[in-house]
Amino acid sequence: MKELIETIVKPLVDFPEDVQVNVMEEPTRVTYHLTVNRTDIGKVIGKQGRVAKAIRTVVYAAGSSQQKKIFLEIGE
């Protein structure tokens, strides 16, 4: 899942080397924290959050087979 998030986000940003995905796994959920360069945060979120919502939709769909809830947090 981490690789999927990186594959989606890296082409969107100007500084792909700054893209990091940290995984925090708990018994009932998995949280992915996406970190990008400060200047790229707007590109990842998009107008009215449309890009972020699309990324979350793909990630949630890919993780729907897991028995845990999946969360994606986006930050700088």
All heavy atoms as a GROMACS GRO file, in nm:
protein
  598
    1MET      N    1   0.083  -0.119   0.000
    1MET     CA    2   0.000   0.000   0.000
    1MET      C    3   0.087   0.126   0.000
    1MET      O    4   0.054   0.223  -0.065
    1MET     CB    5  -0.090  -0.003   0.123
    1MET     CG    6  -0.194   0.104   0.120
    1MET     SD    7  -0.322   0.081  -0.002
    1MET     CE    8  -0.403  -0.062   0.060
    2LYS      N    9   0.197   0.119   0.074
    2LYS     CA   10   0.290   0.232   0.080
    2LYS      C   11   0.342   0.265  -0.060
    2LYS      O   12   0.348   0.381  -0.099
    2LYS     CB   13   0.404   0.197   0.175
    2LYS     CG   14   0.507   0.303   0.192
    2LYS     CD   15   0.613   0.260   0.292
    2LYS     CE   16   0.722   0.363   0.300
    2LYS     NZ   17   0.826   0.328   0.396
    3GLU      N   18   0.376   0.162  -0.136
    3GLU     CA   19   0.427   0.182  -0.271
    3GLU      C   20   0.320   0.241  -0.363
    3GLU      O   21   0.349   0.323  -0.449
    3GLU     CB   22   0.478   0.049  -0.329
    3GLU     CG   23   0.600  -0.006  -0.259
    3GLU     CD   24   0.565  -0.081  -0.131
    3GLU    OE1   25   0.447  -0.120  -0.112
    3GLU    OE2   26   0.656  -0.100  -0.049
    4LEU      N   27   0.196   0.199  -0.342
    4LEU     CA   28   0.085   0.253  -0.422
    4LEU      C   29   0.070   0.403  -0.399
    4LEU      O   30   0.058   0.480  -0.495
    4LEU     CB   31  -0.046   0.181  -0.387
    4LEU     CG   32  -0.173   0.238  -0.450
    4LEU    CD1   33  -0.170   0.222  -0.602
    4LEU    CD2   34  -0.296   0.172  -0.391
    5ILE      N   35   0.074   0.444  -0.274
    5ILE     CA   36   0.061   0.587  -0.242
    5ILE      C   37   0.176   0.666  -0.304
    5ILE      O   38   0.154   0.771  -0.365
    5ILE     CB   39   0.056   0.607  -0.089
    5ILE    CG1   40  -0.069   0.540  -0.032
    5ILE    CG2   41   0.059   0.755  -0.054
    5ILE    CD1   42  -0.071   0.530   0.119
    6GLU      N   43   0.298   0.614  -0.291
    6GLU     CA   44   0.413   0.683  -0.350
    6GLU      C   45   0.402   0.690  -0.502
    6GLU      O   46   0.434   0.793  -0.563
    6GLU     CB   47   0.542   0.612  -0.311
    6GLU     CG   48   0.578   0.629  -0.165
    6GLU     CD   49   0.700   0.547  -0.124
    6GLU    OE1   50   0.747   0.462  -0.203
    6GLU    OE2   51   0.747   0.570  -0.012
    7THR      N   52   0.354   0.584  -0.565
    7THR     CA   53   0.339   0.581  -0.711
    7THR      C   54   0.237   0.683  -0.759
    7THR      O   55   0.254   0.744  -0.864
    7THR     CB   56   0.295   0.440  -0.757
    7THR    OG1   57   0.392   0.346  -0.712
    7THR    CG2   58   0.282   0.432  -0.907
    8ILE      N   59   0.133   0.705  -0.681
    8ILE     CA   60   0.030   0.802  -0.718
    8ILE      C   61   0.080   0.945  -0.698
    8ILE      O   62   0.057   1.032  -0.782
    8ILE     CB   63  -0.099   0.779  -0.636
    8ILE    CG1   64  -0.163   0.645  -0.673
    8ILE    CG2   65  -0.198   0.894  -0.657
    8ILE    CD1   66  -0.275   0.604  -0.582
    9VAL      N   67   0.149   0.971  -0.587
    9VAL     CA   68   0.182   1.107  -0.547
    9VAL      C   69   0.307   1.162  -0.617
    9VAL      O   70   0.309   1.280  -0.654
    9VAL     CB   71   0.197   1.115  -0.393
    9VAL    CG1   72   0.248   1.251  -0.350
    9VAL    CG2   73   0.065   1.084  -0.327
   10LYS      N   74   0.409   1.081  -0.636
   10LYS     CA   75   0.536   1.132  -0.690
   10LYS      C   76   0.522   1.204  -0.825
   10LYS      O   77   0.586   1.308  -0.844
   10LYS     CB   78   0.639   1.021  -0.698
   10LYS     CG   79   0.698   0.989  -0.562
   10LYS     CD   80   0.810   0.889  -0.571
   10LYS     CE   81   0.870   0.866  -0.433
   10LYS     NZ   82   0.982   0.774  -0.437
   11PRO      N   83   0.440   1.158  -0.920
   11PRO     CA   84   0.428   1.234  -1.046
   11PRO      C   85   0.356   1.369  -1.030
   11PRO      O   86   0.369   1.456  -1.115
   11PRO     CB   87   0.345   1.142  -1.134
   11PRO     CG   88   0.358   1.007  -1.075
   11PRO     CD   89   0.378   1.028  -0.929
   12LEU      N   90   0.285   1.388  -0.920
   12LEU     CA   91   0.209   1.511  -0.899
   12LEU      C   92   0.294   1.626  -0.846
   12LEU      O   93   0.257   1.742  -0.862
   12LEU     CB   94   0.095   1.487  -0.800
   12LEU     CG   95  -0.012   1.386  -0.838
   12LEU    CD1   96  -0.109   1.367  -0.723
   12LEU    CD2   97  -0.085   1.431  -0.963
   13VAL      N   98   0.405   1.595  -0.782
   13VAL     CA   99   0.481   1.696  -0.708
   13VAL      C  100   0.609   1.738  -0.781
   13VAL      O  101   0.657   1.668  -0.869
   13VAL     CB  102   0.515   1.645  -0.566
   13VAL    CG1  103   0.389   1.619  -0.486
   13VAL    CG2  104   0.601   1.521  -0.571
   14ASP      N  105   0.663   1.854  -0.740
   14ASP     CA  106   0.789   1.903  -0.797
   14ASP      C  107   0.911   1.841  -0.729
   14ASP      O  108   1.019   1.838  -0.786
   14ASP     CB  109   0.797   2.056  -0.782
   14ASP     CG  110   0.697   2.127  -0.872
   14ASP    OD1  111   0.662   2.072  -0.978
   14ASP    OD2  112   0.654   2.238  -0.835
   15PHE      N  113   0.894   1.795  -0.606
   15PHE     CA  114   1.004   1.736  -0.530
   15PHE      C  115   0.969   1.594  -0.489
   15PHE      O  116   0.938   1.568  -0.371
   15PHE     CB  117   1.034   1.821  -0.405
   15PHE     CG  118   1.072   1.963  -0.437
   15PHE    CD1  119   0.979   2.065  -0.431
   15PHE    CD2  120   1.202   1.993  -0.474
   15PHE    CE1  121   1.014   2.196  -0.460
   15PHE    CE2  122   1.238   2.124  -0.504
   15PHE     CZ  123   1.144   2.225  -0.498
   16PRO      N  124   0.976   1.500  -0.584
   16PRO     CA  125   0.937   1.361  -0.551
   16PRO      C  126   1.029   1.296  -0.448
   16PRO      O  127   0.988   1.203  -0.379
   16PRO     CB  128   0.945   1.289  -0.686
   16PRO     CG  129   1.026   1.374  -0.774
   16PRO     CD  130   1.013   1.515  -0.723
   17GLU      N  131   1.150   1.345  -0.436
   17GLU     CA  132   1.242   1.287  -0.337
   17GLU      C  133   1.200   1.317  -0.194
   17GLU      O  134   1.244   1.251  -0.100
   17GLU     CB  135   1.386   1.335  -0.361
   17GLU     CG  136   1.408   1.484  -0.340
   17GLU     CD  137   1.373   1.571  -0.461
   17GLU    OE1  138   1.332   1.518  -0.566
   17GLU    OE2  139   1.387   1.693  -0.448
   18ASP      N  140   1.112   1.417  -0.175
   18ASP     CA  141   1.064   1.453  -0.042
   18ASP      C  142   0.937   1.378  -0.001
   18ASP      O  143   0.888   1.396   0.110
   18ASP     CB  144   1.038   1.604  -0.033
   18ASP     CG  145   1.166   1.685  -0.039
   18ASP    OD1  146   1.274   1.626  -0.022
   18ASP    OD2  147   1.158   1.807  -0.062
   19VAL      N  148   0.884   1.296  -0.089
   19VAL     CA  149   0.762   1.220  -0.058
   19VAL      C  150   0.797   1.107   0.038
   19VAL      O  151   0.886   1.026   0.010
   19VAL     CB  152   0.697   1.164  -0.186
   19VAL    CG1  153   0.581   1.073  -0.152
   19VAL    CG2  154   0.652   1.277  -0.276
   20GLN      N  155   0.729   1.103   0.151
   20GLN     CA  156   0.749   0.998   0.250
   20GLN      C  157   0.615   0.946   0.297
   20GLN      O  158   0.521   1.024   0.314
   20GLN     CB  159   0.825   1.050   0.372
   20GLN     CG  160   0.967   1.090   0.345
   20GLN     CD  161   1.035   1.139   0.472
   20GLN    OE1  162   0.972   1.162   0.574
   20GLN    NE2  163   1.166   1.154   0.465
   21VAL      N  164   0.607   0.815   0.315
   21VAL     CA  165   0.485   0.754   0.367
   21VAL      C  166   0.524   0.674   0.491
   21VAL      O  167   0.603   0.581   0.482
   21VAL     CB  168   0.418   0.662   0.263
   21VAL    CG1  169   0.293   0.600   0.321
   21VAL    CG2  170   0.386   0.740   0.137
   22ASN      N  171   0.470   0.713   0.604
   22ASN     CA  172   0.494   0.642   0.730
   22ASN      C  173   0.370   0.560   0.764
   22ASN      O  174   0.258   0.609   0.750
   22ASN     CB  175   0.526   0.739   0.843
   22ASN     CG  176   0.652   0.818   0.814
   22ASN    OD1  177   0.751   0.763   0.768
   22ASN    ND2  178   0.648   0.947   0.840
   23VAL      N  179   0.392   0.440   0.811
   23VAL     CA  180   0.282   0.349   0.842
   23VAL      C  181   0.273   0.330   0.993
   23VAL      O  182   0.373   0.303   1.059
   23VAL     CB  183   0.304   0.212   0.776
   23VAL    CG1  184   0.187   0.120   0.803
   23VAL    CG2  185   0.327   0.227   0.628
   24MET      N  186   0.153   0.348   1.046
   24MET     CA  187   0.128   0.323   1.187
   24MET      C  188   0.018   0.217   1.195
   24MET      O  189  -0.097   0.243   1.159
   24MET     CB  190   0.083   0.452   1.256
   24MET     CG  191   0.114   0.454   1.402
   24MET     SD  192   0.100   0.619   1.476
   24MET     CE  193  -0.068   0.660   1.439
   25GLU      N  194   0.055   0.099   1.238
   25GLU     CA  195  -0.039  -0.013   1.239
   25GLU      C  196  -0.085  -0.040   1.381
   25GLU      O  197  -0.005  -0.054   1.473
   25GLU     CB  198   0.028  -0.136   1.180
   25GLU     CG  199  -0.070  -0.242   1.140
   25GLU     CD  200  -0.014  -0.339   1.038
   25GLU    OE1  201   0.087  -0.308   0.974
   25GLU    OE2  202  -0.073  -0.446   1.026
   26GLU      N  203  -0.216  -0.049   1.396
   26GLU     CA  204  -0.279  -0.080   1.524
   26GLU      C  205  -0.365  -0.204   1.504
   26GLU      O  206  -0.386  -0.246   1.391
   26GLU     CB  207  -0.363   0.040   1.570
   26GLU     CG  208  -0.281   0.165   1.594
   26GLU     CD  209  -0.365   0.288   1.625
   26GLU    OE1  210  -0.484   0.272   1.657
   26GLU    OE2  211  -0.312   0.399   1.615
   27PRO      N  212  -0.417  -0.262   1.610
   27PRO     CA  213  -0.495  -0.386   1.595
   27PRO      C  214  -0.616  -0.375   1.503
   27PRO      O  215  -0.648  -0.470   1.432
   27PRO     CB  216  -0.539  -0.418   1.738
   27PRO     CG  217  -0.438  -0.352   1.825
   27PRO     CD  218  -0.394  -0.229   1.752
   28THR      N  219  -0.683  -0.260   1.502
   28THR     CA  220  -0.805  -0.249   1.423
   28THR      C  221  -0.794  -0.154   1.305
   28THR      O  222  -0.889  -0.140   1.228
   28THR     CB  223  -0.923  -0.202   1.510
   28THR    OG1  224  -0.888  -0.076   1.567
   28THR    CG2  225  -0.954  -0.303   1.618
   29ARG      N  226  -0.680  -0.085   1.291
   29ARG     CA  227  -0.667   0.010   1.181
   29ARG      C  228  -0.522   0.031   1.140
   29ARG      O  229  -0.430   0.007   1.218
   29ARG     CB  230  -0.732   0.143   1.215
   29ARG     CG  231  -0.660   0.223   1.319
   29ARG     CD  232  -0.743   0.343   1.358
   29ARG     NE  233  -0.659   0.454   1.396
   29ARG     CZ  234  -0.699   0.577   1.408
   29ARG    NH1  235  -0.824   0.607   1.382
   29ARG    NH2  236  -0.619   0.672   1.444
   30VAL      N  237  -0.505   0.079   1.018
   30VAL     CA  238  -0.374   0.114   0.965
   30VAL      C  239  -0.381   0.258   0.919
   30VAL      O  240  -0.471   0.295   0.843
   30VAL     CB  241  -0.335   0.022   0.846
   30VAL    CG1  242  -0.198   0.060   0.793
   30VAL    CG2  243  -0.338  -0.123   0.886
   31THR      N  244  -0.288   0.341   0.966
   31THR     CA  245  -0.284   0.481   0.928
   31THR      C  246  -0.159   0.507   0.846
   31THR      O  247  -0.048   0.473   0.889
   31THR     CB  248  -0.284   0.572   1.053
   31THR    OG1  249  -0.398   0.542   1.132
   31THR    CG2  250  -0.286   0.718   1.013
   32TYR      N  251  -0.178   0.564   0.728
   32TYR     CA  252  -0.066   0.603   0.642
   32TYR      C  253  -0.055   0.754   0.650
   32TYR      O  254  -0.151   0.825   0.623
   32TYR     CB  255  -0.090   0.559   0.498
   32TYR     CG  256  -0.094   0.409   0.482
   32TYR    CD1  257  -0.215   0.340   0.485
   32TYR    CD2  258   0.022   0.337   0.465
   32TYR    CE1  259  -0.219   0.203   0.472
   32TYR    CE2  260   0.019   0.199   0.451
   32TYR     CZ  261  -0.102   0.133   0.455
   32TYR     OH  262  -0.104  -0.004   0.442
   33HIS      N  263   0.061   0.803   0.688
   33HIS     CA  264   0.083   0.948   0.697
   33HIS      C  265   0.173   0.990   0.582
   33HIS      O  266   0.290   0.954   0.578
   33HIS     CB  267   0.145   0.986   0.831
   33HIS     CG  268   0.158   1.133   0.849
   33HIS    ND1  269   0.051   1.213   0.882
   33HIS    CD2  270   0.263   1.216   0.834
   33HIS    CE1  271   0.091   1.338   0.888
   33HIS    NE2  272   0.220   1.342   0.859
   34LEU      N  273   0.116   1.063   0.487
   34LEU     CA  274   0.188   1.109   0.369
   34LEU      C  275   0.248   1.246   0.398
   34LEU      O  276   0.177   1.338   0.438
   34LEU     CB  277   0.092   1.117   0.250
   34LEU     CG  278   0.144   1.183   0.123
   34LEU    CD1  279   0.259   1.103   0.064
   34LEU    CD2  280   0.032   1.198   0.022
   35THR      N  281   0.378   1.259   0.376
   35THR     CA  282   0.448   1.385   0.396
   35THR      C  283   0.511   1.426   0.263
   35THR      O  284   0.576   1.345   0.197
   35THR     CB  285   0.558   1.370   0.502
   35THR    OG1  286   0.502   1.315   0.620
   35THR    CG2  287   0.622   1.504   0.534
   36VAL      N  288   0.488   1.553   0.224
   36VAL     CA  289   0.546   1.607   0.102
   36VAL      C  290   0.613   1.740   0.133
   36VAL      O  291   0.596   1.795   0.241
   36VAL     CB  292   0.439   1.627  -0.010
   36VAL    CG1  293   0.380   1.494  -0.051
   36VAL    CG2  294   0.331   1.722   0.032
   37ASN      N  295   0.688   1.791   0.038
   37ASN     CA  296   0.752   1.922   0.051
   37ASN      C  297   0.645   2.028   0.071
   37ASN      O  298   0.536   2.021   0.016
   37ASN     CB  299   0.834   1.950  -0.075
   37ASN     CG  300   0.921   2.073  -0.060
   37ASN    OD1  301   0.872   2.184  -0.043
   37ASN    ND2  302   1.051   2.052  -0.067
   38ARG      N  303   0.679   2.129   0.150
   38ARG     CA  304   0.584   2.237   0.182
   38ARG      C  305   0.525   2.302   0.056
   38ARG      O  306   0.407   2.337   0.053
   38ARG     CB  307   0.655   2.341   0.268
   38ARG     CG  308   0.577   2.467   0.288
   38ARG     CD  309   0.644   2.558   0.387
   38ARG     NE  310   0.564   2.551   0.507
   38ARG     CZ  311   0.609   2.548   0.630
   38ARG    NH1  312   0.736   2.552   0.653
   38ARG    NH2  313   0.528   2.542   0.731
   39THR      N  314   0.604   2.317  -0.050
   39THR     CA  315   0.556   2.383  -0.171
   39THR      C  316   0.463   2.292  -0.253
   39THR      O  317   0.392   2.340  -0.340
   39THR     CB  318   0.673   2.428  -0.260
   39THR    OG1  319   0.751   2.314  -0.296
   39THR    CG2  320   0.760   2.529  -0.189
   40ASP      N  321   0.464   2.162  -0.226
   40ASP     CA  322   0.383   2.067  -0.301
   40ASP      C  323   0.251   2.031  -0.235
   40ASP      O  324   0.169   1.960  -0.294
   40ASP     CB  325   0.461   1.937  -0.324
   40ASP     CG  326   0.577   1.955  -0.420
   40ASP    OD1  327   0.565   2.041  -0.509
   40ASP    OD2  328   0.677   1.884  -0.406
   41ILE      N  329   0.228   2.078  -0.115
   41ILE     CA  330   0.108   2.038  -0.041
   41ILE      C  331  -0.020   2.075  -0.116
   41ILE      O  332  -0.116   1.998  -0.119
   41ILE     CB  333   0.109   2.095   0.103
   41ILE    CG1  334   0.003   2.027   0.189
   41ILE    CG2  335   0.089   2.244   0.105
   41ILE    CD1  336   0.040   1.890   0.233
   42GLY      N  337  -0.022   2.191  -0.182
   42GLY     CA  338  -0.140   2.232  -0.258
   42GLY      C  339  -0.167   2.142  -0.377
   42GLY      O  340  -0.282   2.118  -0.412
   43LYS      N  341  -0.062   2.090  -0.438
   43LYS     CA  342  -0.080   2.001  -0.553
   43LYS      C  343  -0.138   1.867  -0.510
   43LYS      O  344  -0.215   1.805  -0.583
   43LYS     CB  345   0.053   1.979  -0.624
   43LYS     CG  346   0.105   2.104  -0.689
   43LYS     CD  347   0.240   2.081  -0.751
   43LYS     CE  348   0.290   2.212  -0.809
   43LYS     NZ  349   0.421   2.201  -0.865
   44VAL      N  350  -0.101   1.822  -0.393
   44VAL     CA  351  -0.151   1.694  -0.343
   44VAL      C  352  -0.295   1.707  -0.294
   44VAL      O  353  -0.375   1.615  -0.311
   44VAL     CB  354  -0.059   1.640  -0.231
   44VAL    CG1  355  -0.116   1.513  -0.170
   44VAL    CG2  356   0.080   1.613  -0.287
   45ILE      N  357  -0.329   1.821  -0.237
   45ILE     CA  358  -0.466   1.841  -0.190
   45ILE      C  359  -0.558   1.876  -0.305
   45ILE      O  360  -0.668   1.823  -0.316
   45ILE     CB  361  -0.469   1.949  -0.080
   45ILE    CG1  362  -0.394   1.899   0.043
   45ILE    CG2  363  -0.612   1.986  -0.044
   45ILE    CD1  364  -0.376   2.000   0.151
   46GLY      N  365  -0.515   1.965  -0.393
   46GLY     CA  366  -0.596   2.003  -0.509
   46GLY      C  367  -0.705   2.102  -0.474
   46GLY      O  368  -0.729   2.133  -0.358
   47LYS      N  369  -0.772   2.151  -0.578
   47LYS     CA  370  -0.882   2.246  -0.557
   47LYS      C  371  -0.995   2.177  -0.483
   47LYS      O  372  -1.042   2.071  -0.524
   47LYS     CB  373  -0.934   2.299  -0.690
   47LYS     CG  374  -0.850   2.406  -0.750
   47LYS     CD  375  -0.920   2.467  -0.870
   47LYS     CE  376  -0.839   2.582  -0.924
   47LYS     NZ  377  -0.902   2.645  -1.038
   48GLN      N  378  -1.036   2.239  -0.373
   48GLN     CA  379  -1.143   2.189  -0.289
   48GLN      C  380  -1.118   2.044  -0.243
   48GLN      O  381  -1.211   1.970  -0.217
   48GLN     CB  382  -1.278   2.199  -0.360
   48GLN     CG  383  -1.315   2.341  -0.393
   48GLN     CD  384  -1.448   2.352  -0.465
   48GLN    OE1  385  -1.504   2.252  -0.510
   48GLN    NE2  386  -1.499   2.473  -0.477
   49GLY      N  387  -0.991   2.005  -0.236
   49GLY     CA  388  -0.956   1.873  -0.186
   49GLY      C  389  -0.983   1.758  -0.280
   49GLY      O  390  -0.984   1.642  -0.240
   50ARG      N  391  -1.003   1.788  -0.407
   50ARG     CA  392  -1.041   1.683  -0.503
   50ARG      C  393  -0.931   1.580  -0.526
   50ARG      O  394  -0.959   1.461  -0.536
   50ARG     CB  395  -1.081   1.747  -0.636
   50ARG     CG  396  -1.213   1.818  -0.627
   50ARG     CD  397  -1.255   1.871  -0.761
   50ARG     NE  398  -1.382   1.943  -0.747
   50ARG     CZ  399  -1.416   2.045  -0.822
   50ARG    NH1  400  -1.336   2.087  -0.917
   50ARG    NH2  401  -1.532   2.104  -0.803
   51VAL      N  402  -0.806   1.625  -0.535
   51VAL     CA  403  -0.695   1.530  -0.557
   51VAL      C  404  -0.678   1.442  -0.435
   51VAL      O  405  -0.664   1.319  -0.447
   51VAL     CB  406  -0.565   1.606  -0.591
   51VAL    CG1  407  -0.448   1.509  -0.603
   51VAL    CG2  408  -0.581   1.684  -0.720
   52ALA      N  409  -0.681   1.501  -0.316
   52ALA     CA  410  -0.668   1.423  -0.193
   52ALA      C  411  -0.781   1.322  -0.181
   52ALA      O  412  -0.759   1.206  -0.142
   52ALA     CB  413  -0.667   1.516  -0.072
   53LYS      N  414  -0.901   1.362  -0.215
   53LYS     CA  415  -1.015   1.271  -0.209
   53LYS      C  416  -0.999   1.156  -0.308
   53LYS      O  417  -1.028   1.040  -0.274
   53LYS     CB  418  -1.144   1.348  -0.240
   53LYS     CG  419  -1.268   1.264  -0.225
   53LYS     CD  420  -1.394   1.344  -0.249
   53LYS     CE  421  -1.515   1.255  -0.235
   53LYS     NZ  422  -1.640   1.326  -0.263
   54ALA      N  423  -0.948   1.184  -0.425
   54ALA     CA  424  -0.926   1.079  -0.525
   54ALA      C  425  -0.818   0.981  -0.478
   54ALA      O  426  -0.833   0.859  -0.495
   54ALA     CB  427  -0.886   1.141  -0.658
   55ILE      N  428  -0.711   1.033  -0.419
   55ILE     CA  429  -0.605   0.946  -0.366
   55ILE      C  430  -0.662   0.857  -0.256
   55ILE      O  431  -0.637   0.736  -0.254
   55ILE     CB  432  -0.486   1.029  -0.314
   55ILE    CG1  433  -0.418   1.103  -0.430
   55ILE    CG2  434  -0.386   0.941  -0.241
   55ILE    CD1  435  -0.316   1.207  -0.386
   56ARG      N  436  -0.738   0.915  -0.166
   56ARG     CA  437  -0.798   0.837  -0.058
   56ARG      C  438  -0.892   0.730  -0.112
   56ARG      O  439  -0.893   0.617  -0.064
   56ARG     CB  440  -0.874   0.928   0.038
   56ARG     CG  441  -0.785   1.006   0.129
   56ARG     CD  442  -0.864   1.079   0.238
   56ARG     NE  443  -0.774   1.145   0.328
   56ARG     CZ  444  -0.754   1.277   0.333
   56ARG    NH1  445  -0.820   1.356   0.251
   56ARG    NH2  446  -0.670   1.328   0.418
   57THR      N  447  -0.970   0.762  -0.215
   57THR     CA  448  -1.061   0.665  -0.273
   57THR      C  449  -0.986   0.545  -0.328
   57THR      O  450  -1.025   0.430  -0.305
   57THR     CB  451  -1.144   0.731  -0.386
   57THR    OG1  452  -1.219   0.840  -0.330
   57THR    CG2  453  -1.239   0.632  -0.449
   58VAL      N  454  -0.876   0.570  -0.399
   58VAL     CA  455  -0.796   0.460  -0.455
   58VAL      C  456  -0.735   0.377  -0.343
   58VAL      O  457  -0.738   0.253  -0.347
   58VAL     CB  458  -0.686   0.515  -0.549
   58VAL    CG1  459  -0.590   0.406  -0.590
   58VAL    CG2  460  -0.749   0.580  -0.671
   59VAL      N  461  -0.681   0.442  -0.242
   59VAL     CA  462  -0.617   0.370  -0.131
   59VAL      C  463  -0.720   0.288  -0.054
   59VAL      O  464  -0.695   0.171  -0.022
   59VAL     CB  465  -0.544   0.469  -0.037
   59VAL    CG1  466  -0.498   0.402   0.090
   59VAL    CG2  467  -0.426   0.531  -0.110
   60TYR      N  468  -0.836   0.344  -0.028
   60TYR     CA  469  -0.939   0.270   0.045
   60TYR      C  470  -0.988   0.151  -0.037
   60TYR      O  471  -1.013   0.044   0.017
   60TYR     CB  472  -1.057   0.361   0.080
   60TYR     CG  473  -1.023   0.473   0.175
   60TYR    CD1  474  -1.106   0.584   0.187
   60TYR    CD2  475  -0.907   0.472   0.254
   60TYR    CE1  476  -1.076   0.688   0.275
   60TYR    CE2  477  -0.876   0.576   0.340
   60TYR     CZ  478  -0.962   0.683   0.351
   60TYR     OH  479  -0.933   0.785   0.436
   61ALA      N  480  -1.002   0.170  -0.167
   61ALA     CA  481  -1.047   0.060  -0.253
   61ALA      C  482  -0.943  -0.052  -0.256
   61ALA      O  483  -0.977  -0.171  -0.251
   61ALA     CB  484  -1.074   0.110  -0.394
   62ALA      N  485  -0.816  -0.015  -0.263
   62ALA     CA  486  -0.709  -0.115  -0.266
   62ALA      C  487  -0.700  -0.190  -0.133
   62ALA      O  488  -0.663  -0.307  -0.130
   62ALA     CB  489  -0.576  -0.049  -0.298
   63GLY      N  490  -0.734  -0.126  -0.025
   63GLY     CA  491  -0.725  -0.189   0.106
   63GLY      C  492  -0.854  -0.247   0.157
   63GLY      O  493  -0.862  -0.292   0.271
   64SER      N  494  -0.957  -0.250   0.074
   64SER     CA  495  -1.088  -0.299   0.119
   64SER      C  496  -1.086  -0.447   0.154
   64SER      O  497  -1.172  -0.493   0.228
   64SER     CB  498  -1.194  -0.270   0.014
   64SER     OG  499  -1.167  -0.344  -0.104
   65SER      N  500  -0.991  -0.522   0.103
   65SER     CA  501  -0.985  -0.665   0.134
   65SER      C  502  -0.927  -0.692   0.273
   65SER      O  503  -0.941  -0.802   0.325
   65SER     CB  504  -0.902  -0.738   0.028
   65SER     OG  505  -0.769  -0.690   0.031
   66GLN      N  506  -0.862  -0.592   0.332
   66GLN     CA  507  -0.805  -0.609   0.466
   66GLN      C  508  -0.916  -0.604   0.570
   66GLN      O  509  -1.020  -0.542   0.549
   66GLN     CB  510  -0.702  -0.501   0.495
   66GLN     CG  511  -0.578  -0.511   0.410
   66GLN     CD  512  -0.474  -0.407   0.451
   66GLN    OE1  513  -0.488  -0.338   0.550
   66GLN    NE2  514  -0.368  -0.399   0.374
   67GLN      N  515  -0.892  -0.665   0.682
   67GLN     CA  516  -0.990  -0.666   0.790
   67GLN      C  517  -0.979  -0.542   0.879
   67GLN      O  518  -1.055  -0.527   0.973
   67GLN     CB  519  -0.970  -0.792   0.876
   67GLN     CG  520  -0.990  -0.920   0.799
   67GLN     CD  521  -1.130  -0.933   0.742
   67GLN    OE1  522  -1.227  -0.892   0.806
   67GLN    NE2  523  -1.142  -0.986   0.623
   68LYS      N  524  -0.885  -0.453   0.847
   68LYS     CA  525  -0.862  -0.333   0.927
   68LYS      C  526  -0.910  -0.210   0.851
   68LYS      O  527  -0.913  -0.209   0.729
   68LYS     CB  528  -0.714  -0.318   0.957
   68LYS     CG  529  -0.656  -0.432   1.037
   68LYS     CD  530  -0.509  -0.411   1.060
   68LYS     CE  531  -0.451  -0.527   1.138
   68LYS     NZ  532  -0.309  -0.507   1.167
   69LYS      N  533  -0.946  -0.106   0.924
   69LYS     CA  534  -0.980   0.021   0.862
   69LYS      C  535  -0.852   0.091   0.819
   69LYS      O  536  -0.751   0.085   0.888
   69LYS     CB  537  -1.057   0.110   0.959
   69LYS     CG  538  -1.197   0.065   0.984
   69LYS     CD  539  -1.274   0.172   1.057
   69LYS     CE  540  -1.418   0.130   1.066
   69LYS     NZ  541  -1.504   0.238   1.109
   70ILE      N  542  -0.859   0.160   0.706
   70ILE     CA  543  -0.742   0.229   0.653
   70ILE      C  544  -0.768   0.379   0.654
   70ILE      O  545  -0.875   0.424   0.613
   70ILE     CB  546  -0.711   0.181   0.511
   70ILE    CG1  547  -0.674   0.034   0.515
   70ILE    CG2  548  -0.600   0.263   0.447
   70ILE    CD1  549  -0.645  -0.027   0.383
   71PHE      N  550  -0.669   0.454   0.701
   71PHE     CA  551  -0.676   0.599   0.704
   71PHE      C  552  -0.554   0.656   0.632
   71PHE      O  553  -0.445   0.601   0.641
   71PHE     CB  554  -0.680   0.651   0.848
   71PHE     CG  555  -0.803   0.609   0.922
   71PHE    CD1  556  -0.803   0.495   1.001
   71PHE    CD2  557  -0.919   0.684   0.914
   71PHE    CE1  558  -0.916   0.456   1.069
   71PHE    CE2  559  -1.033   0.646   0.983
   71PHE     CZ  560  -1.031   0.531   1.060
   72LEU      N  561  -0.574   0.767   0.562
   72LEU     CA  562  -0.463   0.836   0.496
   72LEU      C  563  -0.462   0.980   0.542
   72LEU      O  564  -0.560   1.054   0.522
   72LEU     CB  565  -0.479   0.830   0.344
   72LEU     CG  566  -0.375   0.908   0.263
   72LEU    CD1  567  -0.236   0.849   0.284
   72LEU    CD2  568  -0.410   0.907   0.116
   73GLU      N  569  -0.353   1.021   0.605
   73GLU     CA  570  -0.335   1.158   0.649
   73GLU      C  571  -0.233   1.225   0.559
   73GLU      O  572  -0.132   1.164   0.524
   73GLU     CB  573  -0.286   1.162   0.794
   73GLU     CG  574  -0.382   1.100   0.893
   73GLU     CD  575  -0.327   1.094   1.034
   73GLU    OE1  576  -0.205   1.119   1.052
   73GLU    OE2  577  -0.403   1.064   1.124
   74ILE      N  578  -0.259   1.349   0.523
   74ILE     CA  579  -0.168   1.423   0.435
   74ILE      C  580  -0.117   1.545   0.509
   74ILE      O  581  -0.195   1.620   0.568
   74ILE     CB  582  -0.241   1.467   0.306
   74ILE    CG1  583  -0.292   1.344   0.231
   74ILE    CG2  584  -0.148   1.549   0.217
   74ILE    CD1  585  -0.381   1.375   0.114
   75GLY      N  586   0.015   1.564   0.507
   75GLY     CA  587   0.074   1.677   0.577
   75GLY      C  588   0.205   1.718   0.512
   75GLY      O  589   0.247   1.662   0.413
   76GLU      N  590   0.268   1.818   0.570
   76GLU     CA  591   0.396   1.864   0.518
   76GLU      C  592   0.508   1.832   0.612
   76GLU      O  593   0.492   1.802   0.724
   76GLU     CB  594   0.392   2.014   0.490
   76GLU     CG  595   0.347   2.096   0.607
   76GLU     CD  596   0.337   2.241   0.574
   76GLU    OE1  597   0.235   2.283   0.521
   76GLU    OE2  598   0.435   2.311   0.600
   0.00000   0.00000   0.00000
